Amino acid sequence: MRNIKIILEYDGLLFKGWQKQTGKTVKTVQGEVEKVLSSILSEEIEVVRVSEEQMQM
């Protein structure tokens, strides 16, 4: 497993929140990021979110 750090900014108007919602077909930021990265890297991706507050601890 490898780790990749990505700093991401987004306009959330077109999404139903950040966290993907298991079993639901709603468009979330996490779901879209995982889908695009999986396509680029040809492997399953799991995004782990760290907030700015957590980074400063």
mmJSON file of the N, C-alpha and C atoms, coordinates in Angstrom:
{"data_MODEL":{"atom_site":{
"group_PDB":["ATOM","ATOM","ATOM","ATOM","ATOM","ATOM","ATOM","ATOM","ATOM","ATOM","ATOM","ATOM","ATOM","ATOM","ATOM","ATOM","ATOM","ATOM","ATOM","ATOM","ATOM","ATOM","ATOM","ATOM","ATOM","ATOM","ATOM","ATOM","ATOM","ATOM","ATOM","ATOM","ATOM","ATOM","ATOM","ATOM","ATOM","ATOM","ATOM","ATOM","ATOM","ATOM","ATOM","ATOM","ATOM","ATOM","ATOM","ATOM","ATOM","ATOM","ATOM","ATOM","ATOM","ATOM","ATOM","ATOM","ATOM","ATOM","ATOM","ATOM","ATOM","ATOM","ATOM","ATOM","ATOM","ATOM","ATOM","ATOM","ATOM","ATOM","ATOM","ATOM","ATOM","ATOM","ATOM","ATOM","ATOM","ATOM","ATOM","ATOM","ATOM","ATOM","ATOM","ATOM","ATOM","ATOM","ATOM","ATOM","ATOM","ATOM","ATOM","ATOM","ATOM","ATOM","ATOM","ATOM","ATOM","ATOM","ATOM","ATOM","ATOM","ATOM","ATOM","ATOM","ATOM","ATOM","ATOM","ATOM","ATOM","ATOM","ATOM","ATOM","ATOM","ATOM","ATOM","ATOM","ATOM","ATOM","ATOM","ATOM","ATOM","ATOM","ATOM","ATOM","ATOM","ATOM","ATOM","ATOM","ATOM","ATOM","ATOM","ATOM","ATOM","ATOM","ATOM","ATOM","ATOM","ATOM","ATOM","ATOM","ATOM","ATOM","ATOM","ATOM","ATOM","ATOM","ATOM","ATOM","ATOM","ATOM","ATOM","ATOM","ATOM","ATOM","ATOM","ATOM","ATOM","ATOM","ATOM","ATOM","ATOM","ATOM","ATOM","ATOM","ATOM","ATOM","ATOM","ATOM","ATOM","ATOM","ATOM"],
"id":[1,2,3,4,5,6,7,8,9,10,11,12,13,14,15,16,17,18,19,20,21,22,23,24,25,26,27,28,29,30,31,32,33,34,35,36,37,38,39,40,41,42,43,44,45,46,47,48,49,50,51,52,53,54,55,56,57,58,59,60,61,62,63,64,65,66,67,68,69,70,71,72,73,74,75,76,77,78,79,80,81,82,83,84,85,86,87,88,89,90,91,92,93,94,95,96,97,98,99,100,101,102,103,104,105,106,107,108,109,110,111,112,113,114,115,116,117,118,119,120,121,122,123,124,125,126,127,128,129,130,131,132,133,134,135,136,137,138,139,140,141,142,143,144,145,146,147,148,149,150,151,152,153,154,155,156,157,158,159,160,161,162,163,164,165,166,167,168,169,170,171],
"type_symbol":["N","C","C","N","C","C","N","C","C","N","C","C","N","C","C","N","C","C","N","C","C","N","C","C","N","C","C","N","C","C","N","C","C","N","C","C","N","C","C","N","C","C","N","C","C","N","C","C","N","C","C","N","C","C","N","C","C","N","C","C","N","C","C","N","C","C","N","C","C","N","C","C","N","C","C","N","C","C","N","C","C","N","C","C","N","C","C","N","C","C","N","C","C","N","C","C","N","C","C","N","C","C","N","C","C","N","C","C","N","C","C","N","C","C","N","C","C","N","C","C","N","C","C","N","C","C","N","C","C","N","C","C","N","C","C","N","C","C","N","C","C","N","C","C","N","C","C","N","C","C","N","C","C","N","C","C","N","C","C","N","C","C","N","C","C","N","C","C","N","C","C"],
"label_atom_id":["N","CA","C","N","CA","C","N","CA","C","N","CA","C","N","CA","C","N","CA","C","N","CA","C","N","CA","C","N","CA","C","N","CA","C","N","CA","C","N","CA","C","N","CA","C","N","CA","C","N","CA","C","N","CA","C","N","CA","C","N","CA","C","N","CA","C","N","CA","C","N","CA","C","N","CA","C","N","CA","C","N","CA","C","N","CA","C","N","CA","C","N","CA","C","N","CA","C","N","CA","C","N","CA","C","N","CA","C","N","CA","C","N","CA","C","N","CA","C","N","CA","C","N","CA","C","N","CA","C","N","CA","C","N","CA","C","N","CA","C","N","CA","C","N","CA","C","N","CA","C","N","CA","C","N","CA","C","N","CA","C","N","CA","C","N","CA","C","N","CA","C","N","CA","C","N","CA","C","N","CA","C","N","CA","C","N","CA","C","N","CA","C","N","CA","C","N","CA","C"],
"label_alt_id":[null,null,null,null,null,null,null,null,null,null,null,null,null,null,null,null,null,null,null,null,null,null,null,null,null,null,null,null,null,null,null,null,null,null,null,null,null,null,null,null,null,null,null,null,null,null,null,null,null,null,null,null,null,null,null,null,null,null,null,null,null,null,null,null,null,null,null,null,null,null,null,null,null,null,null,null,null,null,null,null,null,null,null,null,null,null,null,null,null,null,null,null,null,null,null,null,null,null,null,null,null,null,null,null,null,null,null,null,null,null,null,null,null,null,null,null,null,null,null,null,null,null,null,null,null,null,null,null,null,null,null,null,null,null,null,null,null,null,null,null,null,null,null,null,null,null,null,null,null,null,null,null,null,null,null,null,null,null,null,null,null,null,null,null,null,null,null,null,null,null,null],
"label_comp_id":["MET","MET","MET","ARG","ARG","ARG","ASN","ASN","ASN","ILE","ILE","ILE","LYS","LYS","LYS","ILE","ILE","ILE","ILE","ILE","ILE","LEU","LEU","LEU","GLU","GLU","GLU","TYR","TYR","TYR","ASP","ASP","ASP","GLY","GLY","GLY","LEU","LEU","LEU","LEU","LEU","LEU","PHE","PHE","PHE","LYS","LYS","LYS","GLY","GLY","GLY","TRP","TRP","TRP","GLN","GLN","GLN","LYS","LYS","LYS","GLN","GLN","GLN","THR","THR","THR","GLY","GLY","GLY","LYS","LYS","LYS","THR","THR","THR","VAL","VAL","VAL","LYS","LYS","LYS","THR","THR","THR","VAL","VAL","VAL","GLN","GLN","GLN","GLY","GLY","GLY","GLU","GLU","GLU","VAL","VAL","VAL","GLU","GLU","GLU","LYS","LYS","LYS","VAL","VAL","VAL","LEU","LEU","LEU","SER","SER","SER","SER","SER","SER","ILE","ILE","ILE","LEU","LEU","LEU","SER","SER","SER","GLU","GLU","GLU","GLU","GLU","GLU","ILE","ILE","ILE","GLU","GLU","GLU","VAL","VAL","VAL","VAL","VAL","VAL","ARG","ARG","ARG","VAL","VAL","VAL","SER","SER","SER","GLU","GLU","GLU","GLU","GLU","GLU","GLN","GLN","GLN","MET","MET","MET","GLN","GLN","GLN","MET","MET","MET"],
"label_asym_id":["A","A","A","A","A","A","A","A","A","A","A","A","A","A","A","A","A","A","A","A","A","A","A","A","A","A","A","A","A","A","A","A","A","A","A","A","A","A","A","A","A","A","A","A","A","A","A","A","A","A","A","A","A","A","A","A","A","A","A","A","A","A","A","A","A","A","A","A","A","A","A","A","A","A","A","A","A","A","A","A","A","A","A","A","A","A","A","A","A","A","A","A","A","A","A","A","A","A","A","A","A","A","A","A","A","A","A","A","A","A","A","A","A","A","A","A","A","A","A","A","A","A","A","A","A","A","A","A","A","A","A","A","A","A","A","A","A","A","A","A","A","A","A","A","A","A","A","A","A","A","A","A","A","A","A","A","A","A","A","A","A","A","A","A","A","A","A","A","A","A","A"],
"label_entity_id":["1","1","1","1","1","1","1","1","1","1","1","1","1","1","1","1","1","1","1","1","1","1","1","1","1","1","1","1","1","1","1","1","1","1","1","1","1","1","1","1","1","1","1","1","1","1","1","1","1","1","1","1","1","1","1","1","1","1","1","1","1","1","1","1","1","1","1","1","1","1","1","1","1","1","1","1","1","1","1","1","1","1","1","1","1","1","1","1","1","1","1","1","1","1","1","1","1","1","1","1","1","1","1","1","1","1","1","1","1","1","1","1","1","1","1","1","1","1","1","1","1","1","1","1","1","1","1","1","1","1","1","1","1","1","1","1","1","1","1","1","1","1","1","1","1","1","1","1","1","1","1","1","1","1","1","1","1","1","1","1","1","1","1","1","1","1","1","1","1","1","1"],
"label_seq_id":[1,1,1,2,2,2,3,3,3,4,4,4,5,5,5,6,6,6,7,7,7,8,8,8,9,9,9,10,10,10,11,11,11,12,12,12,13,13,13,14,14,14,15,15,15,16,16,16,17,17,17,18,18,18,19,19,19,20,20,20,21,21,21,22,22,22,23,23,23,24,24,24,25,25,25,26,26,26,27,27,27,28,28,28,29,29,29,30,30,30,31,31,31,32,32,32,33,33,33,34,34,34,35,35,35,36,36,36,37,37,37,38,38,38,39,39,39,40,40,40,41,41,41,42,42,42,43,43,43,44,44,44,45,45,45,46,46,46,47,47,47,48,48,48,49,49,49,50,50,50,51,51,51,52,52,52,53,53,53,54,54,54,55,55,55,56,56,56,57,57,57],
"pdbx_PDB_ins_code":[null,null,null,null,null,null,null,null,null,null,null,null,null,null,null,null,null,null,null,null,null,null,null,null,null,null,null,null,null,null,null,null,null,null,null,null,null,null,null,null,null,null,null,null,null,null,null,null,null,null,null,null,null,null,null,null,null,null,null,null,null,null,null,null,null,null,null,null,null,null,null,null,null,null,null,null,null,null,null,null,null,null,null,null,null,null,null,null,null,null,null,null,null,null,null,null,null,null,null,null,null,null,null,null,null,null,null,null,null,null,null,null,null,null,null,null,null,null,null,null,null,null,null,null,null,null,null,null,null,null,null,null,null,null,null,null,null,null,null,null,null,null,null,null,null,null,null,null,null,null,null,null,null,null,null,null,null,null,null,null,null,null,null,null,null,null,null,null,null,null,null],
"Cartn_x":[0.853,0.0,0.9,0.521,1.271,0.349,0.94,0.179,0.517,-0.494,-0.319,-1.047,-0.358,-0.979,-1.514,-2.784,-3.416,-4.104,-3.83,-4.537,-5.621,-6.859,-8.003,-8.921,-9.326,-10.341,-11.471,-12.7,-13.824,-15.013,-15.872,-17.153,-18.18,-18.774,-19.649,-21.079,-21.401,-22.786,-23.352,-22.511,-22.992,-22.925,-22.538,-22.344,-23.285,-23.473,-24.287,-23.364,-22.426,-21.49,-20.153,-19.249,-17.905,-17.901,-18.37,-18.207,-19.112,-18.522,-19.349,-20.348,-21.488,-22.584,-22.849,-22.44,-22.556,-24.004,-24.206,-25.53,-26.426,-25.921,-26.717,-26.039,-26.831,-26.281,-26.292,-25.724,-25.618,-24.183,-24.019,-22.706,-22.042,-20.943,-20.187,-18.772,-18.098,-16.73,-15.821,-15.882,-15.041,-15.284,-16.525,-16.849,-16.281,-16.382,-15.872,-14.349,-13.689,-12.222,-11.739,-12.36,-11.972,-12.192,-13.3,-13.606,-12.551,-12.21,-11.24,-9.843,-9.406,-8.075,-7.985,-9.04,-9.053,-8.896,-9.545,-9.448,-8.029,-7.434,-6.083,-5.044,-5.142,-4.126,-4.429,-5.583,-6.004,-5.953,-6.386,-6.486,-7.52,-8.021,-9.021,-8.377,-9.051,-8.533,-9.469,-8.881,-9.66,-9.115,-9.949,-9.548,-9.712,-8.674,-8.737,-8.628,-9.619,-9.677,-9.025,-8.218,-7.644,-7.982,-8.579,-8.968,-7.779,-7.918,-6.87,-6.585,-7.619,-7.437,-6.596,-6.812,-6.05,-4.589,-4.323,-2.95,-2.168,-2.825,-2.146,-1.868,-2.388,-2.183,-0.795],
"Cartn_y":[-1.173,0.0,1.237,2.217,3.472,4.6,5.627,6.802,7.968,8.704,9.887,11.028,12.137,13.305,14.218,14.569,15.487,16.574,17.8,18.922,19.327,19.302,19.434,20.549,21.375,22.404,22.15,22.361,22.1,22.977,23.171,23.844,22.735,22.639,21.521,21.626,22.63,22.813,21.624,20.928,19.825,18.468,18.461,17.214,17.126,15.908,15.654,15.356,16.273,16.118,15.548,15.451,14.929,13.411,12.788,11.355,10.524,9.479,8.606,7.875,7.604,7.008,5.613,4.623,3.225,2.856,2.221,1.749,2.8,4.012,5.082,5.542,6.02,6.484,8.003,8.633,10.091,10.475,11.623,12.101,12.813,12.227,12.848,13.147,14.055,14.412,13.189,12.491,11.312,10.263,10.005,9.016,9.381,10.65,11.094,11.067,11.474,11.44,9.996,9.084,7.673,7.108,7.461,6.957,7.428,8.707,9.256,8.687,8.651,8.117,6.631,5.877,4.453,4.266,5.125,5.057,5.38,6.417,6.835,5.784,5.249,4.336,2.862,2.569,1.193,0.282,0.809,0.01,0.644,-0.155,0.355,1.351,2.459,3.533,3.755,3.988,4.384,5.723,6.738,8.068,8.153,8.655,8.916,10.419,11.009,12.466,12.9,13.948,14.592,16.067,16.606,18.014,18.905,20.177,21.142,21.16,21.039,21.041,19.845,18.683,17.492,17.635,18.316,18.497,19.402,20.322,21.285,20.742,19.58,19.0,18.452],
"Cartn_z":[0.0,0.0,0.0,-0.779,-0.783,-0.349,0.182,0.611,-0.297,-0.684,-1.513,-0.828,-0.635,-0.014,-1.109,-1.0,-1.94,-1.129,-1.45,-0.828,-1.809,-1.344,-2.23,-1.761,-2.682,-2.45,-3.417,-2.988,-3.88,-3.527,-4.496,-4.315,-4.147,-2.985,-2.671,-3.165,-3.957,-4.393,-5.168,-5.916,-6.749,-6.044,-4.763,-4.034,-2.842,-2.36,-1.167,0.009,0.264,1.379,0.954,1.927,1.673,1.653,2.736,2.95,2.054,1.438,0.601,1.487,0.93,1.68,1.133,1.889,1.481,1.194,0.061,-0.304,-0.923,-1.058,-1.663,-2.947,-3.876,-5.154,-5.219,-4.192,-4.187,-4.512,-5.132,-5.551,-4.37,-3.86,-2.775,-3.252,-2.565,-2.944,-2.816,-1.697,-1.493,-2.574,-2.889,-3.913,-5.272,-5.638,-6.943,-6.982,-5.897,-5.847,-5.963,-5.215,-5.29,-6.69,-7.319,-8.659,-9.671,-9.638,-10.593,-10.346,-9.083,-8.791,-9.127,-8.87,-9.222,-10.725,-11.493,-12.949,-13.42,-12.86,-13.261,-12.884,-11.662,-11.14,-11.406,-11.978,-12.278,-11.051,-9.923,-8.703,-7.779,-6.844,-5.918,-4.956,-4.727,-3.887,-2.709,-1.531,-0.362,0.117,0.088,0.529,2.04,2.715,4.147,4.319,4.941,5.079,6.382,6.291,7.465,7.367,8.409,8.385,8.732,8.451,8.764,10.261,11.083,12.531,12.975,12.369,12.724,12.319,11.209,10.745,11.681,12.36,13.212,14.609,14.944,16.277,16.431],
"occupancy":[1.0,1.0,1.0,1.0,1.0,1.0,1.0,1.0,1.0,1.0,1.0,1.0,1.0,1.0,1.0,1.0,1.0,1.0,1.0,1.0,1.0,1.0,1.0,1.0,1.0,1.0,1.0,1.0,1.0,1.0,1.0,1.0,1.0,1.0,1.0,1.0,1.0,1.0,1.0,1.0,1.0,1.0,1.0,1.0,1.0,1.0,1.0,1.0,1.0,1.0,1.0,1.0,1.0,1.0,1.0,1.0,1.0,1.0,1.0,1.0,1.0,1.0,1.0,1.0,1.0,1.0,1.0,1.0,1.0,1.0,1.0,1.0,1.0,1.0,1.0,1.0,1.0,1.0,1.0,1.0,1.0,1.0,1.0,1.0,1.0,1.0,1.0,1.0,1.0,1.0,1.0,1.0,1.0,1.0,1.0,1.0,1.0,1.0,1.0,1.0,1.0,1.0,1.0,1.0,1.0,1.0,1.0,1.0,1.0,1.0,1.0,1.0,1.0,1.0,1.0,1.0,1.0,1.0,1.0,1.0,1.0,1.0,1.0,1.0,1.0,1.0,1.0,1.0,1.0,1.0,1.0,1.0,1.0,1.0,1.0,1.0,1.0,1.0,1.0,1.0,1.0,1.0,1.0,1.0,1.0,1.0,1.0,1.0,1.0,1.0,1.0,1.0,1.0,1.0,1.0,1.0,1.0,1.0,1.0,1.0,1.0,1.0,1.0,1.0,1.0,1.0,1.0,1.0,1.0,1.0,1.0],
"B_iso_or_equiv":[0.0,0.0,0.0,0.0,0.0,0.0,0.0,0.0,0.0,0.0,0.0,0.0,0.0,0.0,0.0,0.0,0.0,0.0,0.0,0.0,0.0,0.0,0.0,0.0,0.0,0.0,0.0,0.0,0.0,0.0,0.0,0.0,0.0,0.0,0.0,0.0,0.0,0.0,0.0,0.0,0.0,0.0,0.0,0.0,0.0,0.0,0.0,0.0,0.0,0.0,0.0,0.0,0.0,0.0,0.0,0.0,0.0,0.0,0.0,0.0,0.0,0.0,0.0,0.0,0.0,0.0,0.0,0.0,0.0,0.0,0.0,0.0,0.0,0.0,0.0,0.0,0.0,0.0,0.0,0.0,0.0,0.0,0.0,0.0,0.0,0.0,0.0,0.0,0.0,0.0,0.0,0.0,0.0,0.0,0.0,0.0,0.0,0.0,0.0,0.0,0.0,0.0,0.0,0.0,0.0,0.0,0.0,0.0,0.0,0.0,0.0,0.0,0.0,0.0,0.0,0.0,0.0,0.0,0.0,0.0,0.0,0.0,0.0,0.0,0.0,0.0,0.0,0.0,0.0,0.0,0.0,0.0,0.0,0.0,0.0,0.0,0.0,0.0,0.0,0.0,0.0,0.0,0.0,0.0,0.0,0.0,0.0,0.0,0.0,0.0,0.0,0.0,0.0,0.0,0.0,0.0,0.0,0.0,0.0,0.0,0.0,0.0,0.0,0.0,0.0,0.0,0.0,0.0,0.0,0.0,0.0],
"pdbx_formal_charge":[null,null,null,null,null,null,null,null,null,null,null,null,null,null,null,null,null,null,null,null,null,null,null,null,null,null,null,null,null,null,null,null,null,null,null,null,null,null,null,null,null,null,null,null,null,null,null,null,null,null,null,null,null,null,null,null,null,null,null,null,null,null,null,null,null,null,null,null,null,null,null,null,null,null,null,null,null,null,null,null,null,null,null,null,null,null,null,null,null,null,null,null,null,null,null,null,null,null,null,null,null,null,null,null,null,null,null,null,null,null,null,null,null,null,null,null,null,null,null,null,null,null,null,null,null,null,null,null,null,null,null,null,null,null,null,null,null,null,null,null,null,null,null,null,null,null,null,null,null,null,null,null,null,null,null,null,null,null,null,null,null,null,null,null,null,null,null,null,null,null,null],
"auth_seq_id":[1,1,1,2,2,2,3,3,3,4,4,4,5,5,5,6,6,6,7,7,7,8,8,8,9,9,9,10,10,10,11,11,11,12,12,12,13,13,13,14,14,14,15,15,15,16,16,16,17,17,17,18,18,18,19,19,19,20,20,20,21,21,21,22,22,22,23,23,23,24,24,24,25,25,25,26,26,26,27,27,27,28,28,28,29,29,29,30,30,30,31,31,31,32,32,32,33,33,33,34,34,34,35,35,35,36,36,36,37,37,37,38,38,38,39,39,39,40,40,40,41,41,41,42,42,42,43,43,43,44,44,44,45,45,45,46,46,46,47,47,47,48,48,48,49,49,49,50,50,50,51,51,51,52,52,52,53,53,53,54,54,54,55,55,55,56,56,56,57,57,57],
"auth_comp_id":["MET","MET","MET","ARG","ARG","ARG","ASN","ASN","ASN","ILE","ILE","ILE","LYS","LYS","LYS","ILE","ILE","ILE","ILE","ILE","ILE","LEU","LEU","LEU","GLU","GLU","GLU","TYR","TYR","TYR","ASP","ASP","ASP","GLY","GLY","GLY","LEU","LEU","LEU","LEU","LEU","LEU","PHE","PHE","PHE","LYS","LYS","LYS","GLY","GLY","GLY","TRP","TRP","TRP","GLN","GLN","GLN","LYS","LYS","LYS","GLN","GLN","GLN","THR","THR","THR","GLY","GLY","GLY","LYS","LYS","LYS","THR","THR","THR","VAL","VAL","VAL","LYS","LYS","LYS","THR","THR","THR","VAL","VAL","VAL","GLN","GLN","GLN","GLY","GLY","GLY","GLU","GLU","GLU","VAL","VAL","VAL","GLU","GLU","GLU","LYS","LYS","LYS","VAL","VAL","VAL","LEU","LEU","LEU","SER","SER","SER","SER","SER","SER","ILE","ILE","ILE","LEU","LEU","LEU","SER","SER","SER","GLU","GLU","GLU","GLU","GLU","GLU","ILE","ILE","ILE","GLU","GLU","GLU","VAL","VAL","VAL","VAL","VAL","VAL","ARG","ARG","ARG","VAL","VAL","VAL","SER","SER","SER","GLU","GLU","GLU","GLU","GLU","GLU","GLN","GLN","GLN","MET","MET","MET","GLN","GLN","GLN","MET","MET","MET"],
"auth_asym_id":["A","A","A","A","A","A","A","A","A","A","A","A","A","A","A","A","A","A","A","A","A","A","A","A","A","A","A","A","A","A","A","A","A","A","A","A","A","A","A","A","A","A","A","A","A","A","A","A","A","A","A","A","A","A","A","A","A","A","A","A","A","A","A","A","A","A","A","A","A","A","A","A","A","A","A","A","A","A","A","A","A","A","A","A","A","A","A","A","A","A","A","A","A","A","A","A","A","A","A","A","A","A","A","A","A","A","A","A","A","A","A","A","A","A","A","A","A","A","A","A","A","A","A","A","A","A","A","A","A","A","A","A","A","A","A","A","A","A","A","A","A","A","A","A","A","A","A","A","A","A","A","A","A","A","A","A","A","A","A","A","A","A","A","A","A","A","A","A","A","A","A"],
"auth_atom_id":["N","CA","C","N","CA","C","N","CA","C","N","CA","C","N","CA","C","N","CA","C","N","CA","C","N","CA","C","N","CA","C","N","CA","C","N","CA","C","N","CA","C","N","CA","C","N","CA","C","N","CA","C","N","CA","C","N","CA","C","N","CA","C","N","CA","C","N","CA","C","N","CA","C","N","CA","C","N","CA","C","N","CA","C","N","CA","C","N","CA","C","N","CA","C","N","CA","C","N","CA","C","N","CA","C","N","CA","C","N","CA","C","N","CA","C","N","CA","C","N","CA","C","N","CA","C","N","CA","C","N","CA","C","N","CA","C","N","CA","C","N","CA","C","N","CA","C","N","CA","C","N","CA","C","N","CA","C","N","CA","C","N","CA","C","N","CA","C","N","CA","C","N","CA","C","N","CA","C","N","CA","C","N","CA","C","N","CA","C","N","CA","C","N","CA","C","N","CA","C"],
"pdbx_PDB_model_num":[1,1,1,1,1,1,1,1,1,1,1,1,1,1,1,1,1,1,1,1,1,1,1,1,1,1,1,1,1,1,1,1,1,1,1,1,1,1,1,1,1,1,1,1,1,1,1,1,1,1,1,1,1,1,1,1,1,1,1,1,1,1,1,1,1,1,1,1,1,1,1,1,1,1,1,1,1,1,1,1,1,1,1,1,1,1,1,1,1,1,1,1,1,1,1,1,1,1,1,1,1,1,1,1,1,1,1,1,1,1,1,1,1,1,1,1,1,1,1,1,1,1,1,1,1,1,1,1,1,1,1,1,1,1,1,1,1,1,1,1,1,1,1,1,1,1,1,1,1,1,1,1,1,1,1,1,1,1,1,1,1,1,1,1,1,1,1,1,1,1,1]
}}}
